[in-house]
């Protein structure tokens, strides 16, 4: 069975609309850099949450570089997380998840 160009365009348009409605298109159209940023943020949060007060920004960037993350991307994502309050940096430079540092400071002040 042969189809015309017009029919093919209509079929593609319908299938694309179907994918957009179902939300599958977003997975394919996401920028790879955005995906890498999200992955780096997830790793940072996991590492800092598991070991609060152990990592500094430099040691974290080094550890993640060993796992294949570019140092600049790690530093950028870490800055974003600190600004948003998801990660806190103590005066000695160590990192903690936002809530863990607040808990530690409140227990020290008591």
MDTraj code that builds the backbone (N, CA, C; nanometers):
import mdtraj as md
import numpy as np

residues = "UNK UNK UNK UNK UNK UNK UNK UNK UNK UNK UNK UNK UNK UNK UNK UNK UNK UNK UNK UNK UNK UNK UNK UNK UNK UNK UNK UNK UNK UNK UNK UNK UNK UNK UNK UNK UNK UNK UNK UNK UNK UNK UNK UNK UNK UNK UNK UNK UNK UNK UNK UNK UNK UNK UNK UNK UNK UNK UNK UNK UNK UNK UNK UNK UNK UNK UNK UNK UNK UNK UNK UNK UNK UNK UNK UNK UNK UNK UNK UNK UNK UNK UNK UNK UNK UNK UNK UNK UNK UNK UNK UNK UNK UNK UNK UNK UNK UNK UNK UNK UNK UNK UNK UNK UNK UNK UNK UNK UNK UNK".split()
xyz = np.array([
    [0.0853, -0.1175, 0.0000],
    [0.0000, 0.0000, 0.0000],
    [0.0899, 0.1238, 0.0000],
    [0.0578, 0.2161, -0.0848],
    [0.1355, 0.3394, -0.0945],
    [0.0600, 0.4516, -0.0272],
    [0.1357, 0.5426, 0.0323],
    [0.0729, 0.6607, 0.0921],
    [0.1370, 0.7855, 0.0314],
    [0.0589, 0.8893, 0.0284],
    [0.1092, 1.0140, -0.0287],
    [0.1882, 1.0913, 0.0773],
    [0.2616, 1.1914, 0.0317],
    [0.3366, 1.2759, 0.1248],
    [0.2410, 1.3448, 0.2216],
    [0.1292, 1.3870, 0.1715],
    [0.0303, 1.4553, 0.2560],
    [-0.0199, 1.3615, 0.3661],
    [-0.0470, 1.2367, 0.3299],
    [-0.0924, 1.1390, 0.4287],
    [0.0169, 1.1116, 0.5320],
    [0.1406, 1.1001, 0.4862],
    [0.2517, 1.0758, 0.5769],
    [0.2675, 1.1917, 0.6750],
    [0.2586, 1.3146, 0.6237],
    [0.2686, 1.4318, 0.7125],
    [0.1575, 1.4306, 0.8167],
    [0.0364, 1.3956, 0.7740],
    [-0.0768, 1.3912, 0.8676],
    [-0.0547, 1.2843, 0.9747],
    [-0.0062, 1.1683, 0.9353],
    [0.0204, 1.0599, 1.0309],
    [0.1270, 1.1036, 1.1313],
    [0.2352, 1.1653, 1.0821],
    [0.3410, 1.2118, 1.1716],
    [0.2874, 1.3174, 1.2667],
    [0.2090, 1.4095, 1.2163],
    [0.1513, 1.5152, 1.3003],
    [0.0621, 1.4549, 1.4089],
    [-0.0193, 1.3582, 1.3736],
    [-0.1079, 1.2929, 1.4707],
    [-0.0280, 1.2175, 1.5765],
    [0.0753, 1.1461, 1.5343],
    [0.1575, 1.0702, 1.6295],
    [0.2341, 1.1632, 1.7233],
    [0.2826, 1.2733, 1.6690],
    [0.3537, 1.3696, 1.7533],
    [0.2593, 1.4290, 1.8572],
    [0.1381, 1.4642, 1.8149],
    [0.0393, 1.5186, 1.9088],
    [0.0066, 1.4166, 2.0175],
    [-0.0025, 1.2897, 1.9785],
    [-0.0290, 1.1827, 2.0747],
    [0.0845, 1.1720, 2.1765],
    [0.2088, 1.1773, 2.1298],
    [0.3236, 1.1720, 2.2208],
    [0.3268, 1.2919, 2.3150],
    [0.2954, 1.4085, 2.2632],
    [0.2927, 1.5283, 2.3472],
    [0.1859, 1.5168, 2.4556],
    [0.0701, 1.4671, 2.4185],
    [-0.0389, 1.4500, 2.5167],
    [0.0003, 1.3523, 2.6257],
    [0.0704, 1.2460, 2.5887],
    [0.1067, 1.1415, 2.6846],
    [0.2333, 1.1742, 2.7626],
    [0.3037, 1.2806, 2.7252],
    [0.4207, 1.3240, 2.7993],
    [0.5500, 1.2540, 2.7629],
    [0.5496, 1.1678, 2.6634],
    [0.6715, 1.0957, 2.6257],
    [0.7702, 1.1848, 2.5516],
    [0.7223, 1.2857, 2.4854],
    [0.8072, 1.3706, 2.4037],
    [0.9108, 1.4442, 2.4882],
    [0.8742, 1.4824, 2.6111],
    [0.9654, 1.5573, 2.6979],
    [1.0940, 1.4798, 2.7242],
    [1.0833, 1.3483, 2.7397],
    [1.2014, 1.2663, 2.7661],
    [1.3011, 1.2708, 2.6507],
    [1.2499, 1.2799, 2.5293],
    [1.3372, 1.2795, 2.4124],
    [1.3901, 1.4182, 2.3792],
    [1.3178, 1.5210, 2.4190],
    [1.3544, 1.6563, 2.3801],
    [1.4342, 1.7305, 2.4865],
    [1.4579, 1.6710, 2.6020],
    [1.5325, 1.7393, 2.7064],
    [1.6783, 1.7567, 2.6641],
    [1.7303, 1.8748, 2.6879],
    [1.8673, 1.9078, 2.6524],
    [1.9636, 1.8183, 2.7310],
    [2.0610, 1.7568, 2.6655],
    [2.1568, 1.6714, 2.7370],
    [2.2307, 1.7457, 2.8487],
    [2.2564, 1.8740, 2.8296],
    [2.3233, 1.9515, 2.9351],
    [2.2336, 1.9621, 3.0578],
    [2.1032, 1.9802, 3.0362],
    [2.0096, 1.9849, 3.1492],
    [2.0054, 1.8513, 3.2214],
    [2.0081, 1.7436, 3.1448],
    [2.0096, 1.6113, 3.2065],
    [2.1352, 1.5924, 3.2909],
    [2.2492, 1.6373, 3.2387],
    [2.3752, 1.6246, 3.3123],
    [2.3730, 1.7094, 3.4389],
    [2.3137, 1.8296, 3.4311],
    [2.3026, 1.9160, 3.5495],
    [2.2170, 1.8496, 3.6565],
    [2.1051, 1.7915, 3.6154],
    [2.0176, 1.7235, 3.7117],
    [2.0896, 1.6048, 3.7764],
    [2.1634, 1.5319, 3.6953],
    [2.2364, 1.4165, 3.7483],
    [2.3438, 1.4618, 3.8470],
    [2.4158, 1.5686, 3.8125],
    [2.5199, 1.6203, 3.9023],
    [2.4573, 1.6683, 4.0331],
    [2.3442, 1.7386, 4.0251],
    [2.2769, 1.7858, 4.1464],
    [2.2354, 1.6692, 4.2349],
    [2.1827, 1.5653, 4.1726],
    [2.1420, 1.4473, 4.2485],
    [2.2586, 1.3822, 4.3202],
    [2.3713, 1.3708, 4.2512],
    [2.4907, 1.3120, 4.3131],
    [2.5385, 1.3984, 4.4287],
    [2.5418, 1.5301, 4.4072],
    [2.5886, 1.6204, 4.5131],
    [2.5025, 1.6055, 4.6375],
    [2.3715, 1.6101, 4.6188],
    [2.2791, 1.5994, 4.7325],
    [2.2972, 1.4661, 4.8032],
    [2.3106, 1.3578, 4.7256],
    [2.3297, 1.2253, 4.7866],
    [2.4595, 1.2186, 4.8668],
    [2.5691, 1.2645, 4.8073],
    [2.6985, 1.2575, 4.8758],
    [2.7004, 1.3420, 5.0023],
    [2.6438, 1.4620, 4.9940],
    [2.6448, 1.5519, 5.1096],
    [2.5504, 1.5009, 5.2180],
    [2.4364, 1.4448, 5.1780],
    [2.3405, 1.3923, 5.2761],
    [2.3959, 1.2700, 5.3486],
    [2.4663, 1.1845, 5.2750],
    [2.5211, 1.0629, 5.3352],
    [2.6386, 1.0925, 5.4284],
    [2.7144, 1.1975, 5.3980],
    [2.8351, 1.2302, 5.4744],
    [2.8386, 1.3787, 5.5099],
    [2.7458, 1.4261, 5.5935],
    [2.7456, 1.5691, 5.6246],
    [2.8721, 1.6101, 5.6981],
    [2.9265, 1.7246, 5.6581],
    [3.0446, 1.7766, 5.7243],
    [3.1750, 1.7131, 5.6818],
    [3.1729, 1.6231, 5.5831],
    [3.2945, 1.5546, 5.5397],
    [3.3552, 1.6245, 5.4179],
    [3.2712, 1.6567, 5.3200],
    [3.3198, 1.7124, 5.1944],
    [3.3303, 1.8641, 5.1998],
    [3.4327, 1.9169, 5.1316],
    [3.4384, 2.0585, 5.0980],
    [3.4036, 2.0668, 4.9499],
    [3.3823, 2.1863, 4.9001],
    [3.3476, 2.1976, 4.7585],
    [3.4604, 2.1426, 4.6709],
    [3.5843, 2.1619, 4.7114],
    [3.6981, 2.1136, 4.6329],
    [3.7058, 1.9604, 4.6348],
    [3.6888, 1.8997, 4.7529],
    [3.6969, 1.7535, 4.7595],
    [3.5784, 1.6890, 4.6875],
    [3.4623, 1.7530, 4.6960],
    [3.3444, 1.7013, 4.6269],
    [3.3654, 1.7064, 4.4760],
    [3.4167, 1.8201, 4.4269],
    [3.4438, 1.8326, 4.2833],
    [3.5463, 1.7287, 4.2390],
    [3.6467, 1.7032, 4.3210],
    [3.7492, 1.6041, 4.2877],
    [3.6894, 1.4637, 4.2834],
    [3.6099, 1.4294, 4.3843],
    [3.5490, 1.2960, 4.3877],
    [3.4566, 1.2742, 4.2689],
    [3.3773, 1.3761, 4.2374],
    [3.2840, 1.3612, 4.1261],
    [3.3567, 1.3627, 3.9923],
    [3.4694, 1.4337, 3.9846],
    [3.5512, 1.4322, 3.8631],
    [3.6017, 1.2901, 3.8372],
    [3.6364, 1.2208, 3.9445],
    [3.6818, 1.0822, 3.9316],
    [3.5721, 0.9929, 3.8752],
    [3.4449, 1.0338, 3.8989],
    [3.3313, 0.9564, 3.8469],
    [3.2837, 1.0071, 3.7109],
    [3.3590, 1.1020, 3.6521],
    [3.3279, 1.1452, 3.5166],
    [3.2539, 1.2769, 3.5040],
    [3.2322, 1.3483, 3.6124],
    [3.1648, 1.4780, 3.6041],
    [3.2677, 1.5887, 3.5862],
    [3.2498, 1.6779, 3.4896],
    [3.3426, 1.7899, 3.4740],
    [3.3411, 1.8790, 3.5981],
    [3.4583, 1.9224, 3.6420],
    [3.4690, 2.0038, 3.7625],
    [3.3868, 2.1309, 3.7573],
    [3.3838, 2.1972, 3.6409],
    [3.3072, 2.3218, 3.6288],
    [3.1583, 2.2968, 3.6502],
    [3.1072, 2.1871, 3.5965],
    [2.9653, 2.1562, 3.6129],
    [2.9330, 2.1304, 3.7603],
    [3.0213, 2.0596, 3.8305],
    [3.0002, 2.0309, 3.9723],
    [2.9979, 2.1613, 4.0514],
    [3.0954, 2.2493, 4.0248],
    [3.1002, 2.3764, 4.0973],
    [2.9762, 2.4606, 4.0710],
    [2.9316, 2.4658, 3.9447],
    [2.8114, 2.5436, 3.9110],
    [2.6880, 2.4888, 3.9820],
    [2.6711, 2.3576, 3.9779],
    [2.5543, 2.2970, 4.0414],
    [2.5605, 2.3131, 4.1929],
    [2.6786, 2.3034, 4.2498],
    [2.6938, 2.3214, 4.3936],
    [2.6556, 2.4638, 4.4337],
    [2.6985, 2.5611, 4.3553],
    [2.6605, 2.7003, 4.3834],
    [2.5086, 2.7178, 4.3805],
    [2.4443, 2.6572, 4.2808],
    [2.2978, 2.6656, 4.2718],
    [2.2323, 2.6030, 4.3950],
    [2.2827, 2.4873, 4.4377],
    [2.2236, 2.4185, 4.5528],
    [2.2450, 2.4972, 4.6814],
    [2.3605, 2.5630, 4.6961],
    [2.3860, 2.6439, 4.8146],
    [2.2934, 2.7658, 4.8144],
    [2.2796, 2.8305, 4.6983],
    [2.1898, 2.9474, 4.6889],
    [2.0447, 2.9104, 4.7195],
    [2.0034, 2.7912, 4.6773],
    [1.8647, 2.7494, 4.6991],
    [1.8408, 2.6962, 4.8401],
    [1.9489, 2.6737, 4.9164],
    [1.9348, 2.6249, 5.0531],
    [1.9295, 2.4740, 5.0664],
    [1.9435, 2.4016, 4.9562],
    [1.9406, 2.2560, 4.9628],
    [2.0696, 2.2007, 5.0211],
    [2.1784, 2.2750, 5.0041],
    [2.3083, 2.2385, 5.0600],
    [2.3612, 2.3606, 5.1328],
    [2.4194, 2.3382, 5.2504],
    [2.4748, 2.4475, 5.3295],
    [2.6250, 2.4305, 5.3404],
    [2.6946, 2.5440, 5.3462],
    [2.8394, 2.5408, 5.3606],
    [2.8760, 2.6084, 5.4919],
    [2.9447, 2.5351, 5.5793],
    [2.9853, 2.5877, 5.7094],
    [3.1035, 2.6823, 5.6911],
    [3.1387, 2.7549, 5.7970],
    [3.2498, 2.8491, 5.7896],
    [3.3829, 2.7796, 5.7614],
    [3.3953, 2.6533, 5.8007],
    [3.5201, 2.5803, 5.7712],
    [3.5201, 2.5222, 5.6296],
    [3.4132, 2.5448, 5.5533],
    [3.4060, 2.5003, 5.4147],
    [3.3402, 2.3667, 5.3942],
    [3.3065, 2.2961, 5.5019],
    [3.2433, 2.1656, 5.4846],
    [3.0983, 2.1826, 5.4427],
    [3.0486, 2.0829, 5.3744],
    [2.9134, 2.0876, 5.3178],
    [2.8205, 1.9946, 5.3943],
    [2.6960, 2.0376, 5.4073],
    [2.5917, 1.9549, 5.4679],
    [2.4639, 1.9797, 5.3907],
    [2.3698, 1.8851, 5.4021],
    [2.2398, 1.9124, 5.3421],
    [2.1786, 2.0256, 5.4222],
    [2.0932, 2.1053, 5.3608],
    [2.0396, 2.2249, 5.4234],
    [1.9867, 2.2030, 5.5628],
    [1.9046, 2.1019, 5.5828],
    [1.8448, 2.0759, 5.7129],
    [1.9441, 2.0237, 5.8147],
    [2.0399, 1.9433, 5.7712],
    [2.1373, 1.8839, 5.8641],
    [2.2238, 1.9907, 5.9288],
    [2.2644, 2.0909, 5.8510],
    [2.3488, 2.1956, 5.9075],
    [2.2700, 2.2787, 6.0072],
    [2.1460, 2.3101, 5.9750],
    [2.0634, 2.3879, 6.0686],
    [2.0444, 2.3114, 6.1980],
    [2.0225, 2.1787, 6.1908],
    [2.0081, 2.0964, 6.3105],
    [2.1367, 2.0969, 6.3923],
    [2.2502, 2.0833, 6.3239],
    [2.3794, 2.0800, 6.3923],
    [2.4066, 2.2130, 6.4609],
    [2.3766, 2.3236, 6.3956],
    [2.4001, 2.4541, 6.4566],
    [2.3079, 2.4794, 6.5741],
    [2.1832, 2.4336, 6.5640],
    [2.0907, 2.4565, 6.6746],
    [2.1272, 2.3703, 6.7944],
    [2.1813, 2.2499, 6.7706],
    [2.2197, 2.1640, 6.8836],
    [2.3470, 2.2171, 6.9494],
    [2.4356, 2.2790, 6.8732],
    [2.5571, 2.3353, 6.9307],
    [2.5255, 2.4599, 7.0129],
    [2.4250, 2.5343, 6.9707],
    [2.3890, 2.6571, 7.0414],
    [2.3124, 2.6304, 7.1695],
    [2.2551, 2.5136, 7.1838],
    [2.1731, 2.4817, 7.3008],
    [2.2568, 2.4465, 7.4212],
])
top = md.Topology()
chain = top.add_chain()
for i, resn in enumerate(residues, 1):
    res = top.add_residue(resn, chain, resSeq=i)
    for name in ("N", "CA", "C"):
        top.add_atom(name, md.element.get_by_symbol(name[0]), res)
traj = md.Trajectory(xyz[None], top)
